């Protein structure tokens, strides 16, 4: 009995002695009882750990502390992951080995290396309560495994969590202000560069123009997505931006689709479910971006709809002028016990001044009429290829004439600038007064500006002509095929591009074909003069390998 009392008193004295001891001395005594420690080092790349020691520095300090205090180290864990939420792989693995009894203590540089969230912090306190963790040691913080020590450690974990929460609030506030000012708060996408000095985004001079070129080739129908990707990587030499450990790679297949659907390129920043108007240089107009989404089979401006009707908001009623809408009807067939869904187009009848009498029309009936219009402008593949080849030939010859014109305009600009320099010399020599100098200077500068605008406009018109011709011939060849087999967005794009003034009356669709497409119709081809393939012209075509395979499509 007395021996049991003596043991109890001894244990109580040892417990009180351990409580009063400093951390180094306590660690030394516990080490004598063969407690095994693991060193845990953690640093994330996020804002919360920007000022924290590196993994190497943490490991070095922990090792020095262990050597100084005689702690027995079993293993070193190095983790590059944020602790603001549970789910760290190595931390969880270490806690599992603690629960299995492989170690009894943890050595870390600071308590916030172990936890910055309530779940992991609570788990550590719980393991201390259950005796699974015998000891926690920190070179920068003194911990005692007592009720008071655990209470103070819990406060330390709480402070770490509060710091992360407030940091998140401040970062979100800063991001919101930046977005409202028109700037994306994170890394700029391909084709752009982040300016460190003023925290803005500028066009990447190397990548911006070739990505823009790829976008416009897809929009115009000159290239498929994969063809544009091949040109970007293999012909135009695209390589991603270089960083310390990554970069310099060609654009991947998944990445180009991400670029093609990113509204940042048309000046709209999508962030946290909201849209912001950006101040960065636009690569595409909003209209071009919407057209690109249609080409990709997506809607340009997504709206929540139960059904997709490709022809609505384009056609007007020929009787009352209201818009044509669409709806679906489900019909049940008792004999076969099947149901079928039909789409009907009808007038909205929203004109209060006219009592509209127009009937419904089945979707198939109206699409059949559109197909008839498309069949009128559809051209054979041989003619399309020849026409584009011939246009390239014509453009090449016209370019030589235009080059001479550009040269003349540039010479006029240079002569006018020389006049301005001579005028300045006269003023310096005081051979003319200020009034005359300013008047003449304004006239000369006005003339220089006019010539520069003429040069720019000439270049623009030449480029637009070539692009229009390419787009027109490709549309005339592919439109009917794409309308027949394409999805609803593609059908809508083709129909809207076909012409204007779309009217539906008495179940008959009327429209005005665009001038460039009307030129392909049989009616127009009968009106124009024959091409006149005399021997000289035929020789010119043969010489340049431009004789068409299908002569029936030539005018006349």
ROPAMI-936462 format. One record per residue (C-alpha): residue in three letters; y, z, x. Coordinates in steps of 0.2 Angstrom, whole numbers, padded with zeros to 4 digits, always signed. Each point is the difference from the previous one (the first is absolute). Layout:
BEGIN
ALAYZX/...
This chain:
BEGIN
UNK+0000+0000+0000/UNK+0012+0005+0014/UNK-0005-0016+0009/UNK+0005-0010-0015/UNK+0017+0008-0001/UNK+0003-0002+0018/UNK-0004-0019-0001/UNK+0012-0001-0015/UNK+0014+0008+0009/UNK-0003-0011+0015/UNK+0000-0015-0010/UNK+0017+0005-0008/UNK+0007+0004+0017/UNK-0005-0017+0007/UNK+0007-0009-0016/UNK+0017+0009+0002/UNK+0000-0003+0019/UNK-0002-0019-0003/UNK+0014+0000-0013/UNK+0012+0008+0012/UNK-0005-0011+0015/UNK+0010-0015+0005/UNK-0008-0017-0003/UNK-0005-0004+0018/UNK-0009+0017+0002/UNK-0008-0001-0018/UNK-0006-0018+0005/UNK-0007+0007+0016/UNK-0010+0013-0009/UNK-0006-0012-0013/UNK-0005-0012+0013/UNK-0011+0013+0007/UNK-0009+0000-0016/UNK-0004-0018+0003/UNK+0012-0008-0013/UNK+0001-0019+0002/UNK+0016-0009-0003/UNK+0004-0018-0004/UNK+0017-0007+0005/UNK+0008-0010-0014/UNK+0015-0012+0005/UNK+0009-0010-0013/UNK+0015-0012-0001/UNK+0004-0013-0013/UNK+0011-0015+0002/UNK+0011+0006-0015/UNK+0017+0007-0001/UNK-0007+0018-0002/UNK-0007+0000+0018/UNK+0013-0010+0009/UNK+0005+0015+0011/UNK-0017+0007+0003/UNK-0009+0000+0017/UNK-0012-0014+0003/UNK-0018+0002-0002/UNK-0002+0001+0019/UNK+0014+0013+0002/UNK-0008+0011-0014/UNK-0017-0001+0008/UNK+0007+0004+0017/UNK+0009+0016-0007/UNK-0015+0005-0009/UNK-0011-0002+0015/UNK+0012+0010+0011/UNK+0000+0014-0014/UNK-0019+0001-0001/UNK-0002+0001+0019/UNK+0013+0014+0001/UNK-0008+0010-0014/UNK-0018-0004+0004/UNK-0004-0009-0016/UNK-0016-0009-0001/UNK+0003-0018-0006/UNK-0014-0010-0008/UNK+0009-0016-0005/UNK+0017-0009-0001/UNK+0005-0009-0016/UNK+0014-0013+0001/UNK+0007-0007-0016/UNK+0014-0012-0004/UNK+0002+0003-0018/UNK+0013+0008-0012/UNK-0004+0018-0007/UNK+0012-0001-0015/UNK-0015-0004-0011/UNK-0019+0005+0001/UNK-0012-0013+0007/UNK+0000+0001+0019/UNK-0017-0006+0006/UNK-0001+0009+0016/UNK+0008+0016-0007/UNK-0013+0000-0014/UNK-0014-0003+0012/UNK+0006+0015+0011/UNK+0001+0011-0016/UNK-0018-0005-0004/UNK-0006+0005+0017/UNK+0009+0017-0002/UNK-0009+0003-0016/UNK-0016-0004+0008/UNK+0003+0013+0013/UNK+0002-0012+0015/UNK+0017+0008+0005/UNK+0009+0016-0005/UNK+0018-0004+0005/UNK+0013-0013+0001/UNK+0013-0003+0013/UNK+0015-0010-0005/UNK+0018-0003+0007/UNK+0008+0006-0016/UNK-0006+0005-0018/UNK+0008-0016-0007/UNK-0012-0010+0011/UNK-0014+0007-0012/UNK+0009-0002-0016/UNK+0015-0007-0009/UNK-0007+0001-0018/UNK-0006+0014-0011/UNK-0018-0006-0001/UNK-0004+0000+0018/UNK+0010+0016+0003/UNK-0009+0009-0014/UNK-0017-0005+0007/UNK+0005+0008+0017/UNK+0006+0016-0008/UNK-0016+0000-0011/UNK-0011-0002+0015/UNK+0009+0014+0009/UNK-0003+0011-0015/UNK-0019-0004+0000/UNK-0002+0003+0018/UNK-0004-0018+0004/UNK+0015-0002+0011/UNK+0000+0015+0012/UNK+0016-0004+0009/UNK+0014-0013+0001/UNK+0010-0001+0016/UNK+0017-0009+0003/UNK+0010-0001+0016/UNK+0016-0001-0010/UNK-0004+0013-0014/UNK-0008+0017+0000/UNK-0014+0002-0014/UNK-0009+0016-0004/UNK-0015-0001-0012/UNK+0006+0014-0011/UNK+0007+0000-0018/UNK+0017+0000+0008/UNK-0004-0014+0012/UNK-0008-0011-0013/UNK+0015+0003-0012/UNK+0012-0006+0015/UNK-0011-0015+0003/UNK+0000-0005-0018/UNK+0019+0001+0001/UNK+0000-0011+0015/UNK-0011-0013-0009/UNK+0012+0001-0014/UNK+0015-0003+0011/UNK-0009-0015+0007/UNK-0003-0007-0017/UNK+0018+0003-0005/UNK+0006-0009+0015/UNK-0011-0015-0005/UNK+0005+0000-0018/UNK+0019+0001+0004/UNK-0003-0014+0013/UNK-0008-0011-0013/UNK+0015+0004-0012/UNK+0013-0005+0013/UNK-0009-0015+0006/UNK-0001-0006-0018/UNK+0018+0003-0003/UNK+0004-0010+0016/UNK-0011-0014-0005/UNK+0008+0000-0018/UNK+0017-0002+0008/UNK-0005-0013+0012/UNK-0008-0010-0015/UNK+0016+0002-0010/UNK+0010-0007+0014/UNK-0012-0016+0001/UNK-0011+0004+0014/UNK-0019+0003+0001/UNK-0004+0017+0008/UNK-0016-0005+0009/UNK-0006-0013+0012/UNK+0006-0018-0004/UNK-0013-0013-0005/UNK-0004-0015+0010/UNK+0015-0011+0003/UNK+0012+0014+0002/UNK+0005+0013+0013/UNK+0006+0018-0002/UNK+0017+0003+0008/UNK-0001+0017+0009/UNK+0019+0001+0002/UNK+0006+0000-0018/UNK-0017+0002-0009/UNK+0001-0017-0008/UNK-0012-0015-0001/UNK+0004-0018+0007/UNK-0009-0016+0001/UNK-0013-0002+0014/UNK+0007-0016+0009/UNK-0018-0005+0005/UNK-0010+0004-0015/UNK+0012-0002-0015/UNK+0002-0019+0001/UNK-0018-0004+0001/UNK-0006+0012-0014/UNK+0014-0007-0011/UNK-0006-0018+0004/UNK-0018+0005-0005/UNK+0006+0008-0016/UNK+0010-0016-0005/UNK-0015-0011+0005/UNK-0011+0009-0013/UNK+0014+0000-0013/UNK+0002-0019+0002/UNK-0019-0003-0001/UNK+0000-0007+0018/UNK-0013+0013+0006/UNK-0012+0012-0008/UNK+0000+0018+0006/UNK-0013-0003+0012/UNK+0008-0015+0007/UNK+0016+0009+0002/UNK-0008+0014+0009/UNK-0009-0012+0012/UNK+0017-0008+0004/UNK+0009+0017+0002/UNK-0013+0005+0013/UNK-0006-0016+0009/UNK+0015-0012-0002/UNK+0015+0011+0000/UNK-0007+0014+0011/UNK+0002+0015-0011/UNK-0004+0017+0008/UNK+0004+0017-0007/UNK+0013+0011+0007/UNK-0006+0009+0016/UNK+0000+0019+0001/UNK-0007+0012+0014/UNK-0018-0001-0006/UNK-0001-0014-0013/UNK+0008-0016-0005/UNK+0000-0018+0007/UNK-0013-0005-0013/UNK-0001-0016-0011/UNK+0003+0003-0019/UNK-0016+0005-0009/UNK-0006-0007-0017/UNK+0003+0016-0009/UNK+0017+0002+0008/UNK+0007-0017-0006/UNK-0004+0004-0018/UNK+0009+0017+0002/UNK+0015-0009+0007/UNK-0001-0013-0014/UNK+0001+0013-0014/UNK+0013+0011+0008/UNK+0017+0000-0009/UNK+0009+0006+0016/UNK+0001-0018+0005/UNK+0011-0005-0015/UNK+0011+0015+0003/UNK-0008+0013-0012/UNK-0007+0016+0007/UNK-0015+0008-0009/UNK-0001+0018+0004/UNK-0009+0015-0010/UNK-0001-0011-0016/UNK+0018-0005+0000/UNK+0010-0015+0005/UNK+0015+0000+0011/UNK+0012-0014+0005/UNK-0002-0003+0019/UNK+0014-0004+0012/UNK-0011-0009+0013/UNK+0000-0019+0002/UNK-0010-0008-0014/UNK-0014-0012+0005/UNK-0002-0007-0017/UNK+0010+0000-0016/UNK-0006+0009-0015/UNK-0004-0017-0008/UNK-0010-0005+0015/UNK-0010+0016+0000/UNK-0004-0001-0018/UNK-0006-0018+0002/UNK-0010+0006+0015/UNK-0009+0013-0011/UNK-0004-0014-0013/UNK-0007-0011+0013/UNK-0011+0015+0006/UNK-0005+0003-0018/UNK+0010+0015-0004/UNK+0015+0002-0012/UNK+0017-0001+0009/UNK+0007+0015-0010/UNK-0014+0011-0006/UNK+0002+0006-0018/UNK-0013+0010-0010/UNK-0008-0012-0012/UNK-0016+0001-0010/UNK-0002-0019+0000/UNK+0006-0013+0012/UNK+0008-0015-0009/UNK+0005-0013+0013/UNK+0011-0011-0011/UNK+0011+0014-0008/UNK+0019+0001+0003/UNK+0000-0018+0006/UNK-0001-0010-0017/UNK+0012+0001-0014/UNK-0003-0004-0018/UNK+0006-0018-0005/UNK+0006+0005-0017/UNK+0009+0017+0002/UNK+0002+0002+0019/UNK-0009+0016+0001/UNK-0012+0004+0014/UNK-0018-0004-0001/UNK-0012+0015+0001/UNK-0019+0002+0000/UNK-0013+0011-0007/UNK-0019+0002-0001/UNK-0011+0000-0015/UNK-0018+0006+0000/UNK-0012-0009-0012/UNK-0017+0006-0005/UNK-0014-0012-0004/UNK-0013+0008-0011/UNK-0014-0013+0003/UNK+0000+0002+0018/UNK+0006+0018+0000/UNK+0012-0005+0014/UNK+0019+0002+0001/UNK+0012-0012+0009/UNK+0018+0003+0005/UNK+0013-0014-0002/UNK+0018-0001+0006/UNK+0014-0007-0011/UNK+0018-0005+0004/UNK+0013+0002-0013/UNK+0019+0001-0003/UNK+0007+0018+0001/UNK+0011-0005-0015/UNK+0015+0011+0006/UNK+0014-0012-0006/UNK+0007+0008-0015/UNK+0009-0016-0005/UNK-0015-0011-0002/UNK-0016+0003-0009/UNK-0013-0007+0012/UNK-0015-0009-0007/UNK-0009-0004+0016/UNK-0019+0004+0000/UNK-0011+0008+0013/UNK-0008-0011+0013/UNK-0016+0004+0010/UNK+0001+0002+0019/UNK-0012-0013+0003/UNK+0010-0013-0010/UNK+0016+0004+0010/UNK-0008-0001+0017/UNK-0008-0016-0005/UNK+0018-0007-0002/UNK+0005+0007+0017/UNK-0015-0008+0008/UNK+0006-0017-0007/UNK+0017+0002+0008/UNK-0008+0005+0016/UNK-0011-0015+0000/UNK+0015-0012-0001/UNK+0006+0007+0016/UNK-0016+0002+0009/UNK-0002-0011+0016/UNK-0016-0005+0010/UNK-0003+0009+0016/UNK+0001-0016+0010/UNK+0018-0003-0007/UNK+0005+0018+0003/UNK-0006-0001+0018/UNK+0008-0017+0003/UNK+0017+0005-0008/UNK+0002+0016+0011/UNK-0005-0010+0015/UNK+0013-0014-0005/UNK+0013+0014-0003/UNK-0003+0007+0017/UNK+0003-0017+0008/UNK+0016-0003-0010/UNK+0006+0017+0004/UNK-0004-0003+0018/UNK+0011-0015+0001/UNK+0014+0008-0011/UNK+0000+0014+0012/UNK+0005-0011+0014/UNK+0015-0006-0011/UNK+0004+0018-0004/UNK-0001+0005+0018/UNK+0014-0012+0004/UNK+0010+0007-0015/UNK-0003+0018+0006/UNK+0006-0006+0018/UNK+0016-0007-0007/UNK+0004+0015-0011/UNK-0004+0011+0016/UNK+0012-0011+0010/UNK+0013+0002-0013/UNK-0002+0019+0000/UNK+0002+0000+0019/UNK+0015-0011+0000/UNK+0009+0011-0013/UNK-0004+0015+0010/UNK+0008-0008+0015/UNK+0015-0003-0011/UNK+0001+0018-0003/UNK-0002+0004+0019/UNK+0014-0012+0003/UNK+0011+0008-0013/UNK-0003+0017+0008/UNK+0005-0007+0017/UNK+0017-0006-0008/UNK+0003+0017-0007/UNK-0003+0009+0016/UNK+0012-0012+0009/UNK+0013+0004-0014/UNK+0001-0019-0004/UNK-0002+0004-0019/UNK+0006+0015-0010/UNK-0011+0013-0009/UNK+0002-0008-0018/UNK-0005-0017+0006/UNK-0015+0007+0010/UNK-0006+0010-0015/UNK+0001-0014-0012/UNK-0009-0012+0011/UNK-0013+0013+0005/UNK-0004+0003-0019/UNK-0002-0019-0003/UNK-0011-0003+0015/UNK-0011+0015-0004/UNK-0002-0006-0018/UNK-0005-0017+0006/UNK-0013+0008+0012/UNK-0007+0010-0015/UNK-0001-0015-0011/UNK-0010-0010+0014/UNK-0012+0015+0003/UNK-0003+0001-0019/UNK-0003-0019-0001/UNK-0013+0001+0015/UNK-0009+0015-0009/UNK+0000-0009-0017/UNK-0007-0016+0008/UNK-0014+0010+0009/UNK-0004+0009-0016/UNK-0001-0015-0011/UNK-0011-0009+0012/UNK-0012+0015+0000/UNK+0000+0002-0019/UNK-0004-0018-0003/UNK-0015+0000+0011/UNK-0006+0017-0008/UNK+0003-0007-0018/UNK-0010-0016+0003/UNK-0014+0010+0007/UNK-0001+0012-0014/UNK+0002-0014-0013/UNK-0014-0011+0006/UNK-0012+0015+0002/UNK+0005+0007-0017/UNK-0004-0017-0008/UNK-0017-0001+0008/UNK-0006+0018-0003/UNK+0009+0006-0016/UNK-0012-0007-0013/UNK-0015+0007+0010/UNK+0008+0017+0002/UNK+0005+0001-0018/UNK-0017-0003-0006/UNK-0009+0012+0011/UNK+0013+0012+0006/UNK+0004+0018-0007/UNK+0014+0003-0012/UNK+0014+0003+0013/UNK-0004-0017+0008/UNK+0000-0008-0017/UNK+0017+0008-0003/UNK+0007-0006+0016/UNK-0006-0018-0002/UNK+0006-0001-0018/UNK+0018+0007+0004/UNK+0001-0011+0015/UNK-0004-0016-0010/UNK+0016-0002-0009/UNK+0013+0008-0011/UNK+0006+0002-0018/UNK-0018+0004-0007/UNK-0001-0001-0019/UNK-0014+0002-0012/UNK+0001-0007-0017/UNK-0013-0005-0013/UNK-0013+0004+0013/UNK+0007-0013+0012/UNK+0006+0006+0017/UNK+0016-0010+0007/UNK+0008+0002+0017/UNK+0011-0009+0012/UNK-0010-0004+0016/UNK+0010+0003+0017/UNK+0007-0015+0007/UNK-0011+0000+0016/UNK-0016+0001-0011/UNK+0006-0013-0013/UNK+0000-0012+0015/UNK-0020+0001+0000/UNK-0002-0005-0019/UNK-0006-0017-0005/UNK+0016-0002-0010/UNK+0011+0002+0015/UNK-0010-0011+0012/UNK+0001-0015-0012/UNK+0019+0001+0001/UNK+0003+0000+0018/UNK+0001-0015+0011/UNK-0015-0006+0011/UNK-0001+0007+0017/UNK-0001-0018+0007/UNK-0014+0000+0013/UNK+0005-0015+0009/UNK-0008-0005+0017/UNK+0013+0009+0010/UNK-0001+0016-0010/UNK-0019+0000+0000/UNK+0000-0003+0019/UNK+0012+0016+0001/UNK-0012+0010-0010/UNK-0016-0006+0010/UNK+0009+0003+0016/UNK+0003+0018-0004/UNK-0017+0002-0009/UNK+0009+0002-0017/UNK-0009-0012-0011/UNK-0006+0009-0016/UNK-0018+0000-0005/UNK+0005-0001-0018/UNK+0013-0014-0002/UNK+0000+0002-0019/UNK+0011+0015+0001/UNK+0013-0009+0010/UNK+0016-0004-0011/UNK-0001-0016-0010/
